[in-house]
Amino acid sequence: MAQEAWQKSSFSGGGDSDDCVELAARQDALLLRESDESDAVITATGAGLAALIRHLRP
């Protein structure tokens, strides 16, 4: 996998702790990972990620 530019989710608390979700974009997909499990990456389409967020929001 190419070196991705990971960005911390704005929904993850402040500071530099390891308790956050990070996102990266590739030309063909969006990538998600938990910062403390950086080797476990979920690949999603934009529509798939939007559906997941809608499902998870209270």
BELUR-V785419 format. One record per residue. N is the residue number from 0. RES is the residue in three letters. SS is DSSP state (helix for helix, strand for strand, loop for the rest). Layout:
N,RES,SS
N,RES,SS
//
This chain:
0,MET,loop
1,ALA,loop
2,GLN,loop
3,GLU,loop
4,ALA,loop
5,TRP,loop
6,GLN,strand
7,LYS,strand
8,SER,loop
9,SER,loop
10,PHE,loop
11,SER,loop
12,GLY,loop
13,GLY,loop
14,GLY,loop
15,ASP,loop
16,SER,loop
17,ASP,loop
18,ASP,loop
19,CYS,loop
20,VAL,strand
21,GLU,strand
22,LEU,strand
23,ALA,strand
24,ALA,strand
25,ARG,loop
26,GLN,loop
27,ASP,loop
28,ALA,loop
29,LEU,strand
30,LEU,strand
31,LEU,strand
32,ARG,strand
33,GLU,strand
34,SER,helix
35,ASP,helix
36,GLU,helix
37,SER,loop
38,ASP,loop
39,ALA,loop
40,VAL,strand
41,ILE,strand
42,THR,strand
43,ALA,strand
44,THR,loop
45,GLY,helix
46,ALA,helix
47,GLY,helix
48,LEU,helix
49,ALA,helix
50,ALA,helix
51,LEU,helix
52,ILE,helix
53,ARG,helix
54,HIS,helix
55,LEU,helix
56,ARG,loop
57,PRO,loop
//
